[in-house]
Amino acid sequence: MPGRNNTWRFLFLTMITIQDAQEDDLLQILDLQSRNLKINLTPEEAQSEGFVTLIHSLELLQKMNHPFAHTIAKDGNKVIGYALTLLSDVKSDISELNALYEAISDVDNFVVMGQVCIEKSYRGRGVFRSMYERMNQKFTGSFDYIITEVSESNRRSLEAHYAIGFSDLRIRPGWRIIWKEIDKSQ
Ligand SMILES: CC(C)(COP(=O)(O)OP(=O)(O)OC[C@H]1O[C@@H](n2cnc3c(N)ncnc32)[C@H](O)[C@@H]1OP(=O)(O)O)[C@@H](O)C(=O)NCCC(=O)NCCS
């Protein structure tokens, strides 16, 4: 029997669908990204709620959306969460990620979760976990690990990632590179 919290989580999630991003979802991803950039938040909000750092162009998001689409959460037609797919063939388009790729050059067969963000009013309700489970399914058979990089100062994001099973892979100044093995039994 699910506990009370899980029951409420289930009820909440029945309004929300987790799916692959289509072309016409990408502008909404960029809007959510923009509203959660560190530079657009107060220092207090960035500390308590988390923040994103990298800005993507529409063209880059389109390129990254193939062959494995970004994972999104929608409430009706509204995108309320996203987790970006980033394959190595796009890394030359994002110079800010050079240090990440250098630090993991000895790791094989991984996919990078390029950035994750959930609309503020939908946080703390299992949307992140559900998006992660969708990614796990999508990448099973193609990759062995999901890797991402989180700012040391983004405690909310670090704790959320650790809670769903990520662990430290490398630490570089100001950043933690974390990973999780794809669970092929799911
Ligand atoms: C980071 C972010 C995606 C996490 O999503 P979220 O909905 O806030 O995550 P939750 O609060 O549901 O936490 C997910 C899990 O982490 C756990 N968790 C969260 N904060 C925790 C803490 N301080 N200590 C221990 N566990 C914690 C939750 O209990 C939950 O676990 P559960 O599913 O077993 O209950 C979201 O806060 C966000 O989009 N923030 C703004 C942008 C951002 O920071 N993106 C990340 C960039 S790297």
The ligand as an SDF file (V2000), in Angstrom:
LIG
                    3D

 48 50  0  0  0  0  0  0  0  0999 V2000
   16.7930   20.9410   -8.6110 C   0  0  0  0  0  0  0  0  0  0  0  0
   15.3520   20.6270   -8.9520 C   0  0  0  0  0  0  0  0  0  0  0  0
   15.2650   20.1020  -10.3900 C   0  0  0  0  0  0  0  0  0  0  0  0
   14.8990   19.4920   -8.0090 C   0  0  0  0  0  0  0  0  0  0  0  0
   13.5540   19.2590   -8.2280 O   0  0  0  0  0  0  0  0  0  0  0  0
   12.5640   19.2900   -6.9820 P   0  0  0  0  0  0  0  0  0  0  0  0
   11.1960   19.0230   -7.4470 O   0  0  0  0  0  0  0  0  0  0  0  0
   12.7980   20.5650   -6.2560 O   0  0  0  0  0  0  0  0  0  0  0  0
   13.1270   18.0710   -6.1840 O   0  0  0  0  0  0  0  0  0  0  0  0
   12.5030   17.5620   -4.8450 P   0  0  0  0  0  0  0  0  0  0  0  0
   12.3770   18.6760   -3.8480 O   0  0  0  0  0  0  0  0  0  0  0  0
   11.2640   16.7810   -5.1650 O   0  0  0  0  0  0  0  0  0  0  0  0
   13.6160   16.5770   -4.3930 O   0  0  0  0  0  0  0  0  0  0  0  0
   13.8430   15.3830   -5.0680 C   0  0  0  0  0  0  0  0  0  0  0  0
   14.2860   14.3910   -4.0570 C   0  0  0  0  0  0  0  0  0  0  0  0
   15.3820   14.9570   -3.3300 O   0  0  0  0  0  0  0  0  0  0  0  0
   15.0780   14.9750   -1.9370 C   0  0  0  0  0  0  0  0  0  0  0  0
   15.6670   16.1700   -1.3570 N   0  0  0  0  0  0  0  0  0  0  0  0
   15.4890   17.4430   -1.7650 C   0  0  0  0  0  0  0  0  0  0  0  0
   16.1730   18.2590   -0.9670 N   0  0  0  0  0  0  0  0  0  0  0  0
   16.7920   17.4960   -0.0430 C   0  0  0  0  0  0  0  0  0  0  0  0
   17.6430   17.7580    1.0520 C   0  0  0  0  0  0  0  0  0  0  0  0
   18.0170   19.0020    1.3450 N   0  0  0  0  0  0  0  0  0  0  0  0
   18.1120   16.7160    1.7770 N   0  0  0  0  0  0  0  0  0  0  0  0
   17.7480   15.4540    1.4760 C   0  0  0  0  0  0  0  0  0  0  0  0
   16.9320   15.1360    0.4350 N   0  0  0  0  0  0  0  0  0  0  0  0
   16.4740   16.1510   -0.2970 C   0  0  0  0  0  0  0  0  0  0  0  0
   13.5770   14.9900   -1.8810 C   0  0  0  0  0  0  0  0  0  0  0  0
   13.1080   14.4680   -0.6410 O   0  0  0  0  0  0  0  0  0  0  0  0
   13.2050   14.1000   -3.0360 C   0  0  0  0  0  0  0  0  0  0  0  0
   13.3520   12.7490   -2.7100 O   0  0  0  0  0  0  0  0  0  0  0  0
   12.0910   11.7830   -2.7740 P   0  0  0  0  0  0  0  0  0  0  0  0
   11.6120   11.7550   -4.2110 O   0  0  0  0  0  0  0  0  0  0  0  0
   12.6080   10.4760   -2.3110 O   0  0  0  0  0  0  0  0  0  0  0  0
   11.0680   12.4060   -1.8380 O   0  0  0  0  0  0  0  0  0  0  0  0
   14.4350   21.8720   -8.7660 C   0  0  0  0  0  0  0  0  0  0  0  0
   14.5430   22.3060   -7.4420 O   0  0  0  0  0  0  0  0  0  0  0  0
   14.7460   23.0100   -9.7150 C   0  0  0  0  0  0  0  0  0  0  0  0
   14.3630   22.9800  -10.8870 O   0  0  0  0  0  0  0  0  0  0  0  0
   15.4480   24.0350   -9.2180 N   0  0  0  0  0  0  0  0  0  0  0  0
   15.8100   25.2100  -10.0500 C   0  0  0  0  0  0  0  0  0  0  0  0
   16.7790   24.8480  -11.1690 C   0  0  0  0  0  0  0  0  0  0  0  0
   17.9070   23.9600  -10.7200 C   0  0  0  0  0  0  0  0  0  0  0  0
   18.5100   24.1320   -9.6580 O   0  0  0  0  0  0  0  0  0  0  0  0
   18.2550   23.0030  -11.5860 N   0  0  0  0  0  0  0  0  0  0  0  0
   19.3730   22.1190  -11.3770 C   0  0  0  0  0  0  0  0  0  0  0  0
   20.5820   22.6430  -12.0800 C   0  0  0  0  0  0  0  0  0  0  0  0
   21.9460   21.5010  -11.8510 S   0  0  0  0  0  0  0  0  0  0  0  0
  1  2  1  0
  2  3  1  0
  2  4  1  0
  2 36  1  0
  4  5  1  0
  5  6  1  0
  6  7  2  0
  6  8  1  0
  6  9  1  0
  9 10  1  0
 10 11  2  0
 10 12  1  0
 10 13  1  0
 13 14  1  0
 14 15  1  0
 15 16  1  0
 15 30  1  0
 16 17  1  0
 17 18  1  0
 17 28  1  0
 18 19  1  0
 18 27  1  0
 19 20  2  0
 20 21  1  0
 21 22  1  0
 21 27  2  0
 22 23  1  0
 22 24  2  0
 24 25  1  0
 25 26  2  0
 26 27  1  0
 28 29  1  0
 28 30  1  0
 30 31  1  0
 31 32  1  0
 32 33  2  0
 32 34  1  0
 32 35  1  0
 36 37  1  0
 36 38  1  0
 38 39  2  0
 38 40  1  0
 40 41  1  0
 41 42  1  0
 42 43  1  0
 43 44  2  0
 43 45  1  0
 45 46  1  0
 46 47  1  0
 47 48  1  0
M  END
$$$$
